């Protein structure tokens, strides 16, 4: 049985959990490929990726190419003599990179492929009200998230899950699935399944400000799912119209209240400790929000310093 030499590729915290699982099992990680340092914050200081910080702590060889097709980078990668590459939350690879190792390059994706191909599978699964999701390992090919499936593992999505706690559960589940996949590849004991495109495929498009705006005309449950699917990051938002002020407001945590009423969707009802928003089939009690220029707070604390008028509304 040939000894594995692994190059690991990724950027965010999700990738860190998976690499950590490999390191703890003493796999030979000959290189870690991650994004270049980026200017961030008011001071525009260079910020390292979560994966780079972890790899530095473990004294692993780090590569941060700006061009994955450059001859210099390809030569450096080749010199690592990897026979397996593992990708977790990284950018699209050119064929010269993913076809380089003997045992191929496989990706861990946080959905049950072919459903939720794309950049934000965890968010979209919750936003769409799914009750289950999972993780998939597959061999990379020319397209995005379309390669032959190696292994999959299902996970439930609970009613009160948000993107953060589902992310953490899938990171742990993904780490275990990657270990199982590596073992199968090393032993030559695996079969792959080709992905089939069906009419009911749902995609996980990259999130932007427009896709995170709340539509108060949607049904109550849909708005509840939308908010928790974007919490805590990048966060669902709406504009609070209060007196003559318009405040961009991020909403993180809510609770459903089924109740008949004849109020226009988006109308706000307040007491000294409670804020709720009318929707077509009930109310959404807001529990944690962040007003423009302020920090994230419990709604009862926000209401201590903010007077909400009778005609206030979200839109």
C-alpha positions as CSV (number, residue, x, y, z in Angstrom):
1,X,0.0,0.0,0.0
2,X,1.5,3.3,-1.1
3,X,2.1,6.0,1.5
4,X,0.0,9.0,1.0
5,X,1.4,12.5,0.4
6,X,-1.4,15.0,0.7
7,X,-1.8,18.6,-0.5
8,X,-4.8,20.2,1.3
9,X,-6.6,23.2,-0.2
10,X,-9.1,25.6,1.5
11,X,-9.6,28.9,3.1
12,X,-12.3,29.4,5.8
13,X,-12.9,27.9,9.2
14,X,-14.9,25.0,7.7
15,X,-11.7,23.8,6.0
16,X,-9.7,24.1,9.3
17,X,-11.9,21.5,11.0
18,X,-11.3,19.1,8.2
19,X,-7.5,19.6,8.0
20,X,-7.4,19.2,11.8
21,X,-9.0,15.8,11.5
22,X,-6.4,14.7,9.0
23,X,-3.5,16.1,11.2
24,X,-4.8,14.3,14.3
25,X,-4.8,11.0,12.3
26,X,-1.1,11.7,11.4
27,X,-1.6,11.9,7.7
28,X,1.4,13.3,5.8
29,X,0.3,16.8,4.7
30,X,3.1,17.9,2.4
31,X,1.5,21.3,1.6
32,X,-1.4,23.6,2.3
33,X,-2.8,25.8,-0.4
34,X,-4.9,28.8,0.7
35,X,-5.9,32.3,-0.4
36,X,-3.4,35.1,-0.4
37,X,-3.5,37.5,2.5
38,X,-6.1,40.2,2.0
39,X,-6.4,43.8,3.2
40,X,-9.2,44.0,5.8
41,X,-10.8,46.4,8.3
42,X,-10.4,50.1,8.7
43,X,-6.6,50.0,8.8
44,X,-6.6,47.8,5.7
45,X,-4.1,45.5,7.4
46,X,-3.3,42.2,5.6
47,X,-5.5,39.4,7.0
48,X,-4.5,35.8,6.9
49,X,-7.1,33.1,6.1
50,X,-8.3,30.8,8.9
51,X,-6.6,27.9,7.2
52,X,-3.2,29.7,7.0
53,X,-3.3,30.5,10.7
54,X,-3.9,26.9,11.5
55,X,-1.3,25.6,9.1
56,X,1.3,28.1,10.5
57,X,0.6,26.8,14.0
58,X,1.2,23.2,12.8
59,X,4.3,24.3,10.9
60,X,3.0,23.0,7.6
61,X,4.3,24.1,4.2
62,X,2.0,26.9,3.0
63,X,1.4,28.0,-0.6
64,X,-0.6,31.2,-1.5
65,X,-0.5,31.6,-5.3
66,X,-2.4,34.4,-7.0
67,X,-2.4,32.6,-10.3
68,X,-3.1,28.8,-10.2
69,X,-2.0,28.5,-13.9
70,X,1.4,30.1,-13.5
71,X,4.4,27.9,-14.4
72,X,6.2,28.9,-11.2
73,X,3.3,27.7,-9.0
74,X,2.7,24.5,-11.0
75,X,6.4,23.6,-10.7
76,X,6.3,24.3,-6.9
77,X,3.2,22.1,-6.5
78,X,4.7,19.3,-8.6
79,X,7.9,19.4,-6.4
80,X,5.8,18.5,-3.4
81,X,5.2,15.1,-5.0
82,X,1.7,14.8,-3.7
83,X,-0.3,11.7,-4.8
84,X,-3.6,13.0,-3.4
85,X,-5.2,16.4,-3.1
86,X,-8.1,17.4,-0.9
87,X,-10.2,20.5,-1.5
88,X,-12.5,22.1,1.1
89,X,-14.1,25.5,0.3
90,X,-11.5,26.8,-2.1
91,X,-11.7,28.3,-5.6
92,X,-12.1,26.5,-8.9
93,X,-9.0,24.7,-9.9
94,X,-7.5,24.4,-13.4
95,X,-7.2,20.9,-14.8
96,X,-3.4,21.0,-14.6
97,X,-3.8,21.3,-10.8
98,X,-6.6,18.8,-10.1
99,X,-5.3,16.2,-12.6
100,X,-1.7,16.3,-11.1
101,X,-1.8,13.6,-8.3
102,X,-1.9,9.8,-9.0
103,X,-4.9,9.2,-6.8
104,X,-6.7,12.4,-8.0
105,X,-8.2,15.4,-6.3
106,X,-11.4,15.1,-4.3
107,X,-13.6,17.8,-2.8
108,X,-15.8,17.9,0.4
109,X,-19.0,19.8,-0.2
110,X,-21.5,20.7,2.5
111,X,-24.7,19.3,0.8
112,X,-26.1,16.1,-0.5
113,X,-25.0,16.5,-4.1
114,X,-26.3,17.1,-6.7
115,X,-28.5,19.3,-4.6
116,X,-27.1,22.7,-3.6
117,X,-24.1,23.0,-5.8
118,X,-22.5,26.3,-5.4
119,X,-20.8,28.7,-2.9
120,X,-23.4,28.8,0.0
121,X,-25.0,25.3,0.5
122,X,-25.4,25.6,4.2
123,X,-27.2,28.9,4.1
124,X,-29.5,28.0,1.2
125,X,-30.6,24.6,2.7
126,X,-31.9,26.4,5.8
127,X,-33.3,29.4,3.8
128,X,-35.3,27.0,1.7
129,X,-36.7,25.2,4.7
130,X,-35.0,21.8,4.2
131,X,-35.2,19.3,7.0
132,X,-32.1,17.4,6.0
133,X,-28.8,18.1,4.4
134,X,-25.3,16.4,4.6
135,X,-21.8,16.3,3.2
136,X,-20.4,14.7,0.0
137,X,-17.0,13.8,-1.2
138,X,-16.5,13.7,-4.9
139,X,-13.7,13.7,-7.5
140,X,-13.2,17.1,-9.1
141,X,-13.9,17.5,-12.9
142,X,-14.1,20.4,-15.3
143,X,-17.3,21.9,-13.9
144,X,-18.3,23.1,-10.4
145,X,-19.5,20.4,-7.9
146,X,-20.5,18.0,-10.7
147,X,-17.8,15.2,-10.3
148,X,-18.3,11.5,-9.5
149,X,-19.5,11.0,-5.9
150,X,-17.4,8.9,-3.6
151,X,-19.2,9.0,-0.2
152,X,-22.2,10.9,1.4
153,X,-23.4,11.3,4.9
154,X,-26.8,12.8,5.9
155,X,-27.5,15.2,8.7
156,X,-30.8,16.6,10.0
157,X,-31.7,20.3,10.0
158,X,-33.5,21.1,13.2
159,X,-36.3,23.8,13.5
160,X,-34.1,26.2,15.5
161,X,-30.8,25.6,13.6
162,X,-29.1,28.6,12.1
163,X,-26.2,28.7,9.6
164,X,-23.6,28.8,12.4
165,X,-24.5,25.7,14.3
166,X,-25.3,23.7,11.2
167,X,-21.9,24.8,9.8
168,X,-20.2,23.4,12.9
169,X,-22.0,20.1,12.8
170,X,-21.3,19.6,9.1
171,X,-17.7,20.6,9.7
172,X,-17.3,17.7,12.2
173,X,-19.3,15.3,10.0
174,X,-17.2,16.4,6.9
175,X,-14.0,15.8,8.8
176,X,-15.1,12.2,9.6
177,X,-16.2,11.7,5.9
178,X,-12.9,12.9,4.6
179,X,-11.0,10.5,6.8
180,X,-13.3,7.6,5.6
181,X,-12.7,8.7,2.0
182,X,-8.9,8.9,2.3
183,X,-8.9,5.4,3.9
184,X,-11.0,4.0,1.0
185,X,-8.8,5.7,-1.6
186,X,-5.6,4.4,0.1
187,X,-7.0,0.9,0.1
188,X,-8.4,1.1,-3.4
189,X,-11.7,0.1,-1.8
190,X,-14.3,2.5,-3.3
191,X,-16.8,3.0,-6.0
192,X,-18.0,6.2,-7.5
193,X,-21.5,7.3,-8.5
194,X,-22.1,9.8,-11.3
195,X,-24.3,12.7,-10.5
196,X,-27.6,13.0,-12.3
197,X,-29.2,16.3,-13.2
198,X,-32.9,16.3,-12.4
199,X,-35.6,19.0,-12.8
200,X,-35.8,19.6,-9.1
201,X,-32.2,20.7,-8.6
202,X,-31.7,23.6,-6.2
203,X,-28.6,25.7,-6.4
204,X,-26.6,27.5,-3.7
205,X,-25.7,30.8,-5.4
206,X,-23.1,33.1,-3.8
207,X,-24.8,35.4,-1.3
208,X,-24.9,39.2,-1.8
209,X,-26.7,42.1,-0.3
210,X,-29.7,41.8,-2.6
211,X,-30.2,38.1,-1.8
212,X,-30.1,38.8,1.9
213,X,-33.0,41.4,1.9
214,X,-36.1,40.2,3.7
215,X,-39.4,40.1,1.7
216,X,-42.1,40.7,4.3
217,X,-44.8,39.6,1.8
218,X,-43.5,36.0,2.0
219,X,-45.3,33.5,4.3
220,X,-44.2,33.6,8.0
221,X,-42.3,30.3,8.0
222,X,-40.4,31.3,4.9
223,X,-39.2,34.5,6.5
224,X,-38.3,32.7,9.7
225,X,-36.2,30.2,7.7
226,X,-34.7,32.9,5.6
227,X,-33.4,34.8,8.6
228,X,-32.0,31.8,10.5
229,X,-30.3,30.6,7.2
230,X,-28.4,33.8,7.1
231,X,-27.5,34.1,10.8
232,X,-25.1,35.2,12.0
233,X,-23.4,35.9,8.7
234,X,-23.9,37.6,6.3
235,X,-27.3,38.3,8.1
236,X,-30.7,39.0,6.7
237,X,-31.6,42.7,6.7
238,X,-34.4,45.2,6.2
239,X,-34.9,48.9,6.5
240,X,-36.6,50.2,9.7
241,X,-38.8,53.2,8.9
242,X,-39.3,55.0,12.3
243,X,-40.4,58.6,12.5
244,X,-38.3,60.3,9.8
245,X,-35.4,57.8,10.2
246,X,-34.5,54.9,7.9
247,X,-32.2,52.5,9.7
248,X,-30.7,49.4,8.0
249,X,-31.4,46.6,10.5
250,X,-29.8,43.2,10.5
251,X,-32.0,40.5,12.1
252,X,-30.4,37.4,13.7
253,X,-32.9,35.6,15.9
254,X,-36.7,35.4,15.8
255,X,-39.7,33.4,17.0
256,X,-42.9,32.5,15.2
257,X,-46.3,33.5,16.5
258,X,-49.3,32.2,14.6
259,X,-52.2,34.6,14.9
260,X,-54.8,36.1,12.7
261,X,-54.7,39.9,12.1
262,X,-55.4,42.4,9.4
263,X,-52.2,44.4,9.5
264,X,-50.0,45.1,6.5
265,X,-46.9,42.8,6.3
266,X,-43.9,44.6,7.7
267,X,-46.0,46.6,10.3
268,X,-44.2,46.7,13.7
269,X,-45.9,46.3,17.0
270,X,-44.0,47.2,20.2
271,X,-44.2,47.0,23.9
272,X,-41.3,48.1,26.3
273,X,-39.7,44.6,26.0
274,X,-41.0,43.1,22.7
275,X,-41.0,43.9,19.1
276,X,-42.9,41.9,16.5
277,X,-43.5,42.2,12.8
278,X,-46.8,41.4,11.1
279,X,-46.8,38.9,8.2
280,X,-49.7,37.5,6.3
281,X,-50.4,34.6,8.6
282,X,-49.0,35.8,12.0
283,X,-46.2,37.7,13.6
284,X,-42.4,37.3,13.8
285,X,-41.1,38.1,17.3
286,X,-37.7,39.7,16.9
287,X,-35.2,38.5,19.6
288,X,-31.8,39.7,18.4
289,X,-31.1,42.6,15.9
290,X,-28.4,45.0,15.0
291,X,-29.3,48.6,14.1
292,X,-27.2,50.6,11.7
293,X,-24.0,51.8,13.5
294,X,-24.7,49.7,16.6
295,X,-23.7,46.3,17.8
296,X,-25.8,43.2,17.8
297,X,-28.2,43.2,20.8
298,X,-31.2,41.6,22.4
299,X,-34.4,43.4,21.3
300,X,-35.4,44.3,24.9
301,X,-32.0,46.1,25.2
302,X,-32.5,47.9,21.9
303,X,-36.0,49.1,23.1
304,X,-34.4,50.7,26.2
305,X,-32.8,53.3,24.1
306,X,-35.0,53.5,21.0
307,X,-38.6,54.8,20.8
308,X,-40.6,53.0,18.1
309,X,-43.5,55.0,16.8
310,X,-47.0,53.7,16.2
311,X,-46.6,53.8,12.4
312,X,-43.2,52.2,12.3
313,X,-42.6,49.4,9.7
314,X,-40.0,47.3,8.0
315,X,-39.6,47.5,4.2
